[in-house]
Amino acid sequence: MKPKPEPLLTLHDLAARWQVSLKSVRRIASRGELKVHRIGHQIRVSPEDADTYEKLHRS
């Protein structure tokens, strides 16, 4: 039996996780630095893509 995939994250989820504004997360996504999935008018991010972004942009 396959394990359940993690649910997709909202931009609000990422803003809280990264302790930045929603506007900052939207800017990152609009520049193409963060892979997003559009579902209708909603924007979601896979946990794996969020982790990848975090690893690439750690200081």
HTML snippet that shows the backbone in 3Dmol.js (N, CA, C, O; Angstrom):
<script src="https://3Dmol.org/build/3Dmol-min.js"></script>
<div id="view" style="width:600px;height:400px;position:relative"></div>
<script>
const pdb = `
ATOM      1  N   MET A   1       0.829  -1.179   0.000  1.00  0.00           N
ATOM      2  CA  MET A   1       0.000   0.000   0.000  1.00  0.00           C
ATOM      3  C   MET A   1       0.884   1.257   0.000  1.00  0.00           C
ATOM      4  O   MET A   1       1.813   1.359   0.802  1.00  0.00           O
ATOM      5  N   LYS A   2       0.599   2.205  -0.891  1.00  0.00           N
ATOM      6  CA  LYS A   2       1.380   3.429  -0.985  1.00  0.00           C
ATOM      7  C   LYS A   2       1.048   4.374   0.169  1.00  0.00           C
ATOM      8  O   LYS A   2      -0.104   4.464   0.594  1.00  0.00           O
ATOM      9  N   PRO A   3       2.069   5.081   0.673  1.00  0.00           N
ATOM     10  CA  PRO A   3       1.769   6.084   1.694  1.00  0.00           C
ATOM     11  C   PRO A   3       1.054   7.277   1.052  1.00  0.00           C
ATOM     12  O   PRO A   3       1.277   7.587  -0.118  1.00  0.00           O
ATOM     13  N   LYS A   4       0.200   7.934   1.823  1.00  0.00           N
ATOM     14  CA  LYS A   4      -0.525   9.095   1.309  1.00  0.00           C
ATOM     15  C   LYS A   4       0.451  10.223   1.019  1.00  0.00           C
ATOM     16  O   LYS A   4       1.334  10.496   1.831  1.00  0.00           O
ATOM     17  N   PRO A   5       0.309  10.880  -0.120  1.00  0.00           N
ATOM     18  CA  PRO A   5       1.190  12.020  -0.389  1.00  0.00           C
ATOM     19  C   PRO A   5       0.831  13.177   0.551  1.00  0.00           C
ATOM     20  O   PRO A   5      -0.310  13.314   0.993  1.00  0.00           O
ATOM     21  N   GLU A   6       1.832  13.995   0.839  1.00  0.00           N
ATOM     22  CA  GLU A   6       1.579  15.158   1.685  1.00  0.00           C
ATOM     23  C   GLU A   6       0.688  16.136   0.928  1.00  0.00           C
ATOM     24  O   GLU A   6       0.802  16.258  -0.292  1.00  0.00           O
ATOM     25  N   PRO A   7      -0.196  16.832   1.636  1.00  0.00           N
ATOM     26  CA  PRO A   7      -1.063  17.797   0.955  1.00  0.00           C
ATOM     27  C   PRO A   7      -0.259  18.990   0.431  1.00  0.00           C
ATOM     28  O   PRO A   7       0.783  19.345   0.983  1.00  0.00           O
ATOM     29  N   LEU A   8      -0.760  19.590  -0.633  1.00  0.00           N
ATOM     30  CA  LEU A   8      -0.101  20.763  -1.188  1.00  0.00           C
ATOM     31  C   LEU A   8      -0.231  21.932  -0.227  1.00  0.00           C
ATOM     32  O   LEU A   8      -1.207  22.030   0.517  1.00  0.00           O
ATOM     33  N   LEU A   9       0.753  22.813  -0.245  1.00  0.00           N
ATOM     34  CA  LEU A   9       0.783  23.970   0.646  1.00  0.00           C
ATOM     35  C   LEU A   9       0.219  25.201  -0.055  1.00  0.00           C
ATOM     36  O   LEU A   9       0.377  25.369  -1.264  1.00  0.00           O
ATOM     37  N   THR A  10      -0.431  26.045   0.709  1.00  0.00           N
ATOM     38  CA  THR A  10      -0.888  27.328   0.167  1.00  0.00           C
ATOM     39  C   THR A  10       0.236  28.336   0.337  1.00  0.00           C
ATOM     40  O   THR A  10       1.206  28.083   1.052  1.00  0.00           O
ATOM     41  N   LEU A  11       0.103  29.476  -0.321  1.00  0.00           N
ATOM     42  CA  LEU A  11       1.091  30.535  -0.153  1.00  0.00           C
ATOM     43  C   LEU A  11       1.044  31.075   1.278  1.00  0.00           C
ATOM     44  O   LEU A  11       2.066  31.492   1.824  1.00  0.00           O
ATOM     45  N   HIS A  12      -0.145  31.067   1.880  1.00  0.00           N
ATOM     46  CA  HIS A  12      -0.276  31.481   3.287  1.00  0.00           C
ATOM     47  C   HIS A  12       0.514  30.533   4.191  1.00  0.00           C
ATOM     48  O   HIS A  12       1.172  30.970   5.135  1.00  0.00           O
ATOM     49  N   ASP A  13       0.441  29.232   3.895  1.00  0.00           N
ATOM     50  CA  ASP A  13       1.200  28.241   4.671  1.00  0.00           C
ATOM     51  C   ASP A  13       2.697  28.543   4.609  1.00  0.00           C
ATOM     52  O   ASP A  13       3.392  28.502   5.624  1.00  0.00           O
ATOM     53  N   LEU A  14       3.180  28.844   3.408  1.00  0.00           N
ATOM     54  CA  LEU A  14       4.608  29.117   3.238  1.00  0.00           C
ATOM     55  C   LEU A  14       5.012  30.416   3.912  1.00  0.00           C
ATOM     56  O   LEU A  14       6.090  30.495   4.501  1.00  0.00           O
ATOM     57  N   ALA A  15       4.167  31.435   3.835  1.00  0.00           N
ATOM     58  CA  ALA A  15       4.475  32.707   4.486  1.00  0.00           C
ATOM     59  C   ALA A  15       4.634  32.497   5.995  1.00  0.00           C
ATOM     60  O   ALA A  15       5.541  33.057   6.612  1.00  0.00           O
ATOM     61  N   ALA A  16       3.757  31.695   6.580  1.00  0.00           N
ATOM     62  CA  ALA A  16       3.851  31.404   8.014  1.00  0.00           C
ATOM     63  C   ALA A  16       5.092  30.560   8.310  1.00  0.00           C
ATOM     64  O   ALA A  16       5.795  30.804   9.290  1.00  0.00           O
ATOM     65  N   ARG A  17       5.352  29.581   7.469  1.00  0.00           N
ATOM     66  CA  ARG A  17       6.500  28.686   7.672  1.00  0.00           C
ATOM     67  C   ARG A  17       7.819  29.440   7.591  1.00  0.00           C
ATOM     68  O   ARG A  17       8.740  29.172   8.363  1.00  0.00           O
ATOM     69  N   TRP A  18       7.910  30.384   6.657  1.00  0.00           N
ATOM     70  CA  TRP A  18       9.143  31.141   6.446  1.00  0.00           C
ATOM     71  C   TRP A  18       9.169  32.453   7.219  1.00  0.00           C
ATOM     72  O   TRP A  18      10.172  33.166   7.197  1.00  0.00           O
ATOM     73  N   GLN A  19       8.089  32.772   7.893  1.00  0.00           N
ATOM     74  CA  GLN A  19       7.963  34.001   8.676  1.00  0.00           C
ATOM     75  C   GLN A  19       8.239  35.240   7.826  1.00  0.00           C
ATOM     76  O   GLN A  19       9.013  36.120   8.201  1.00  0.00           O
ATOM     77  N   VAL A  20       7.578  35.277   6.666  1.00  0.00           N
ATOM     78  CA  VAL A  20       7.647  36.424   5.763  1.00  0.00           C
ATOM     79  C   VAL A  20       6.225  36.791   5.372  1.00  0.00           C
ATOM     80  O   VAL A  20       5.276  36.089   5.721  1.00  0.00           O
ATOM     81  N   SER A  21       6.083  37.881   4.656  1.00  0.00           N
ATOM     82  CA  SER A  21       4.748  38.302   4.234  1.00  0.00           C
ATOM     83  C   SER A  21       4.264  37.461   3.054  1.00  0.00           C
ATOM     84  O   SER A  21       5.056  36.851   2.334  1.00  0.00           O
ATOM     85  N   LEU A  22       2.968  37.447   2.881  1.00  0.00           N
ATOM     86  CA  LEU A  22       2.373  36.765   1.736  1.00  0.00           C
ATOM     87  C   LEU A  22       2.880  37.382   0.439  1.00  0.00           C
ATOM     88  O   LEU A  22       3.117  36.680  -0.544  1.00  0.00           O
ATOM     89  N   LYS A  23       3.043  38.696   0.448  1.00  0.00           N
ATOM     90  CA  LYS A  23       3.541  39.405  -0.735  1.00  0.00           C
ATOM     91  C   LYS A  23       4.933  38.901  -1.133  1.00  0.00           C
ATOM     92  O   LYS A  23       5.232  38.764  -2.320  1.00  0.00           O
ATOM     93  N   SER A  24       5.772  38.629  -0.146  1.00  0.00           N
ATOM     94  CA  SER A  24       7.116  38.112  -0.435  1.00  0.00           C
ATOM     95  C   SER A  24       7.049  36.747  -1.107  1.00  0.00           C
ATOM     96  O   SER A  24       7.788  36.482  -2.056  1.00  0.00           O
ATOM     97  N   VAL A  25       6.168  35.885  -0.620  1.00  0.00           N
ATOM     98  CA  VAL A  25       6.022  34.550  -1.212  1.00  0.00           C
ATOM     99  C   VAL A  25       5.486  34.675  -2.631  1.00  0.00           C
ATOM    100  O   VAL A  25       5.945  33.971  -3.531  1.00  0.00           O
ATOM    101  N   ARG A  26       4.525  35.556  -2.839  1.00  0.00           N
ATOM    102  CA  ARG A  26       3.997  35.771  -4.195  1.00  0.00           C
ATOM    103  C   ARG A  26       5.095  36.258  -5.141  1.00  0.00           C
ATOM    104  O   ARG A  26       5.155  35.834  -6.295  1.00  0.00           O
ATOM    105  N   ARG A  27       5.954  37.140  -4.657  1.00  0.00           N
ATOM    106  CA  ARG A  27       7.054  37.659  -5.476  1.00  0.00           C
ATOM    107  C   ARG A  27       8.012  36.536  -5.872  1.00  0.00           C
ATOM    108  O   ARG A  27       8.439  36.453  -7.023  1.00  0.00           O
ATOM    109  N   ILE A  28       8.343  35.680  -4.918  1.00  0.00           N
ATOM    110  CA  ILE A  28       9.236  34.546  -5.180  1.00  0.00           C
ATOM    111  C   ILE A  28       8.628  33.642  -6.250  1.00  0.00           C
ATOM    112  O   ILE A  28       9.318  33.198  -7.167  1.00  0.00           O
ATOM    113  N   ALA A  29       7.337  33.377  -6.123  1.00  0.00           N
ATOM    114  CA  ALA A  29       6.653  32.510  -7.092  1.00  0.00           C
ATOM    115  C   ALA A  29       6.574  33.174  -8.464  1.00  0.00           C
ATOM    116  O   ALA A  29       6.758  32.511  -9.485  1.00  0.00           O
ATOM    117  N   SER A  30       6.302  34.473  -8.493  1.00  0.00           N
ATOM    118  CA  SER A  30       6.158  35.154  -9.789  1.00  0.00           C
ATOM    119  C   SER A  30       7.482  35.249 -10.541  1.00  0.00           C
ATOM    120  O   SER A  30       7.498  35.312 -11.770  1.00  0.00           O
ATOM    121  N   ARG A  31       8.600  35.260  -9.796  1.00  0.00           N
ATOM    122  CA  ARG A  31       9.922  35.280 -10.443  1.00  0.00           C
ATOM    123  C   ARG A  31      10.313  33.900 -10.955  1.00  0.00           C
ATOM    124  O   ARG A  31      11.322  33.760 -11.647  1.00  0.00           O
ATOM    125  N   GLY A  32       9.524  32.876 -10.623  1.00  0.00           N
ATOM    126  CA  GLY A  32       9.819  31.527 -11.088  1.00  0.00           C
ATOM    127  C   GLY A  32      10.814  30.792 -10.216  1.00  0.00           C
ATOM    128  O   GLY A  32      11.292  29.723 -10.596  1.00  0.00           O
ATOM    129  N   GLU A  33      11.138  31.340  -9.051  1.00  0.00           N
ATOM    130  CA  GLU A  33      12.096  30.702  -8.150  1.00  0.00           C
ATOM    131  C   GLU A  33      11.475  29.540  -7.381  1.00  0.00           C
ATOM    132  O   GLU A  33      12.183  28.683  -6.852  1.00  0.00           O
ATOM    133  N   LEU A  34      10.153  29.521  -7.325  1.00  0.00           N
ATOM    134  CA  LEU A  34       9.424  28.492  -6.598  1.00  0.00           C
ATOM    135  C   LEU A  34       8.402  27.884  -7.554  1.00  0.00           C
ATOM    136  O   LEU A  34       7.573  28.594  -8.124  1.00  0.00           O
ATOM    137  N   LYS A  35       8.468  26.576  -7.724  1.00  0.00           N
ATOM    138  CA  LYS A  35       7.534  25.897  -8.622  1.00  0.00           C
ATOM    139  C   LYS A  35       6.147  25.857  -7.980  1.00  0.00           C
ATOM    140  O   LYS A  35       5.994  25.418  -6.841  1.00  0.00           O
ATOM    141  N   VAL A  36       5.150  26.315  -8.715  1.00  0.00           N
ATOM    142  CA  VAL A  36       3.783  26.342  -8.195  1.00  0.00           C
ATOM    143  C   VAL A  36       2.854  25.538  -9.097  1.00  0.00           C
ATOM    144  O   VAL A  36       3.137  25.314 -10.274  1.00  0.00           O
ATOM    145  N   HIS A  37       1.744  25.114  -8.516  1.00  0.00           N
ATOM    146  CA  HIS A  37       0.704  24.398  -9.241  1.00  0.00           C
ATOM    147  C   HIS A  37      -0.548  25.259  -9.182  1.00  0.00           C
ATOM    148  O   HIS A  37      -0.990  25.637  -8.097  1.00  0.00           O
ATOM    149  N   ARG A  38      -1.113  25.568 -10.320  1.00  0.00           N
ATOM    150  CA  ARG A  38      -2.346  26.364 -10.355  1.00  0.00           C
ATOM    151  C   ARG A  38      -3.527  25.419 -10.506  1.00  0.00           C
ATOM    152  O   ARG A  38      -3.587  24.602 -11.425  1.00  0.00           O
ATOM    153  N   ILE A  39      -4.461  25.555  -9.578  1.00  0.00           N
ATOM    154  CA  ILE A  39      -5.685  24.758  -9.599  1.00  0.00           C
ATOM    155  C   ILE A  39      -6.824  25.762  -9.647  1.00  0.00           C
ATOM    156  O   ILE A  39      -7.245  26.290  -8.618  1.00  0.00           O
ATOM    157  N   GLY A  40      -7.313  26.017 -10.840  1.00  0.00           N
ATOM    158  CA  GLY A  40      -8.281  27.096 -11.004  1.00  0.00           C
ATOM    159  C   GLY A  40      -7.582  28.410 -10.690  1.00  0.00           C
ATOM    160  O   GLY A  40      -6.555  28.726 -11.292  1.00  0.00           O
ATOM    161  N   HIS A  41      -8.125  29.172  -9.761  1.00  0.00           N
ATOM    162  CA  HIS A  41      -7.506  30.434  -9.361  1.00  0.00           C
ATOM    163  C   HIS A  41      -6.612  30.262  -8.143  1.00  0.00           C
ATOM    164  O   HIS A  41      -6.022  31.228  -7.659  1.00  0.00           O
ATOM    165  N   GLN A  42      -6.513  29.055  -7.655  1.00  0.00           N
ATOM    166  CA  GLN A  42      -5.717  28.801  -6.457  1.00  0.00           C
ATOM    167  C   GLN A  42      -4.290  28.432  -6.839  1.00  0.00           C
ATOM    168  O   GLN A  42      -4.051  27.824  -7.882  1.00  0.00           O
ATOM    169  N   ILE A  43      -3.353  28.805  -5.989  1.00  0.00           N
ATOM    170  CA  ILE A  43      -1.946  28.479  -6.201  1.00  0.00           C
ATOM    171  C   ILE A  43      -1.508  27.592  -5.044  1.00  0.00           C
ATOM    172  O   ILE A  43      -1.728  27.917  -3.877  1.00  0.00           O
ATOM    173  N   ARG A  44      -0.887  26.469  -5.382  1.00  0.00           N
ATOM    174  CA  ARG A  44      -0.409  25.532  -4.375  1.00  0.00           C
ATOM    175  C   ARG A  44       1.038  25.160  -4.682  1.00  0.00           C
ATOM    176  O   ARG A  44       1.497  25.268  -5.820  1.00  0.00           O
ATOM    177  N   VAL A  45       1.745  24.721  -3.641  1.00  0.00           N
ATOM    178  CA  VAL A  45       3.146  24.324  -3.771  1.00  0.00           C
ATOM    179  C   VAL A  45       3.304  22.963  -3.111  1.00  0.00           C
ATOM    180  O   VAL A  45       2.798  22.732  -2.012  1.00  0.00           O
ATOM    181  N   SER A  46       4.005  22.070  -3.783  1.00  0.00           N
ATOM    182  CA  SER A  46       4.238  20.755  -3.178  1.00  0.00           C
ATOM    183  C   SER A  46       5.265  20.911  -2.056  1.00  0.00           C
ATOM    184  O   SER A  46       6.159  21.752  -2.147  1.00  0.00           O
ATOM    185  N   PRO A  47       5.144  20.112  -1.010  1.00  0.00           N
ATOM    186  CA  PRO A  47       6.122  20.179   0.081  1.00  0.00           C
ATOM    187  C   PRO A  47       7.553  19.938  -0.407  1.00  0.00           C
ATOM    188  O   PRO A  47       8.496  20.532   0.115  1.00  0.00           O
ATOM    189  N   GLU A  48       7.710  19.074  -1.400  1.00  0.00           N
ATOM    190  CA  GLU A  48       9.037  18.791  -1.942  1.00  0.00           C
ATOM    191  C   GLU A  48       9.635  20.032  -2.604  1.00  0.00           C
ATOM    192  O   GLU A  48      10.824  20.307  -2.444  1.00  0.00           O
ATOM    193  N   ASP A  49       8.807  20.789  -3.354  1.00  0.00           N
ATOM    194  CA  ASP A  49       9.299  22.002  -4.008  1.00  0.00           C
ATOM    195  C   ASP A  49       9.637  23.075  -2.983  1.00  0.00           C
ATOM    196  O   ASP A  49      10.597  23.824  -3.166  1.00  0.00           O
ATOM    197  N   ALA A  50       8.862  23.159  -1.908  1.00  0.00           N
ATOM    198  CA  ALA A  50       9.164  24.109  -0.834  1.00  0.00           C
ATOM    199  C   ALA A  50      10.491  23.742  -0.173  1.00  0.00           C
ATOM    200  O   ALA A  50      11.308  24.618   0.108  1.00  0.00           O
ATOM    201  N   ASP A  51      10.707  22.454   0.075  1.00  0.00           N
ATOM    202  CA  ASP A  51      11.965  21.998   0.678  1.00  0.00           C
ATOM    203  C   ASP A  51      13.151  22.300  -0.232  1.00  0.00           C
ATOM    204  O   ASP A  51      14.205  22.734   0.235  1.00  0.00           O
ATOM    205  N   THR A  52      12.976  22.070  -1.530  1.00  0.00           N
ATOM    206  CA  THR A  52      14.043  22.348  -2.494  1.00  0.00           C
ATOM    207  C   THR A  52      14.392  23.823  -2.494  1.00  0.00           C
ATOM    208  O   THR A  52      15.570  24.180  -2.488  1.00  0.00           O
ATOM    209  N   TYR A  53      13.380  24.692  -2.500  1.00  0.00           N
ATOM    210  CA  TYR A  53      13.625  26.134  -2.464  1.00  0.00           C
ATOM    211  C   TYR A  53      14.396  26.502  -1.199  1.00  0.00           C
ATOM    212  O   TYR A  53      15.352  27.275  -1.249  1.00  0.00           O
ATOM    213  N   GLU A  54      13.975  25.944  -0.069  1.00  0.00           N
ATOM    214  CA  GLU A  54      14.640  26.248   1.208  1.00  0.00           C
ATOM    215  C   GLU A  54      16.111  25.825   1.172  1.00  0.00           C
ATOM    216  O   GLU A  54      16.977  26.563   1.642  1.00  0.00           O
ATOM    217  N   LYS A  55      16.394  24.662   0.626  1.00  0.00           N
ATOM    218  CA  LYS A  55      17.778  24.176   0.575  1.00  0.00           C
ATOM    219  C   LYS A  55      18.641  25.053  -0.317  1.00  0.00           C
ATOM    220  O   LYS A  55      19.809  25.290  -0.009  1.00  0.00           O
ATOM    221  N   LEU A  56      18.080  25.539  -1.418  1.00  0.00           N
ATOM    222  CA  LEU A  56      18.836  26.369  -2.352  1.00  0.00           C
ATOM    223  C   LEU A  56      19.069  27.788  -1.847  1.00  0.00           C
ATOM    224  O   LEU A  56      20.008  28.455  -2.281  1.00  0.00           O
ATOM    225  N   HIS A  57      18.220  28.254  -0.932  1.00  0.00           N
ATOM    226  CA  HIS A  57      18.292  29.652  -0.499  1.00  0.00           C
ATOM    227  C   HIS A  57      18.607  29.820   0.980  1.00  0.00           C
ATOM    228  O   HIS A  57      18.303  30.859   1.566  1.00  0.00           O
ATOM    229  N   ARG A  58      19.200  28.828   1.573  1.00  0.00           N
ATOM    230  CA  ARG A  58      19.636  28.964   2.973  1.00  0.00           C
ATOM    231  C   ARG A  58      20.883  29.812   3.023  1.00  0.00           C
ATOM    232  O   ARG A  58      21.734  29.749   2.135  1.00  0.00           O
ATOM    233  N   SER A  59      20.985  30.618   4.088  1.00  0.00           N
ATOM    234  CA  SER A  59      22.212  31.413   4.236  1.00  0.00           C
ATOM    235  C   SER A  59      23.103  30.850   5.299  1.00  0.00           C
ATOM    236  O   SER A  59      24.177  31.393   5.557  1.00  0.00           O
TER     237      SER A  59
END
`;
const viewer = $3Dmol.createViewer("view");
viewer.addModel(pdb, "pdb");
viewer.setStyle({}, {cartoon: {color: "spectrum"}});
viewer.zoomTo();
viewer.render();
</script>
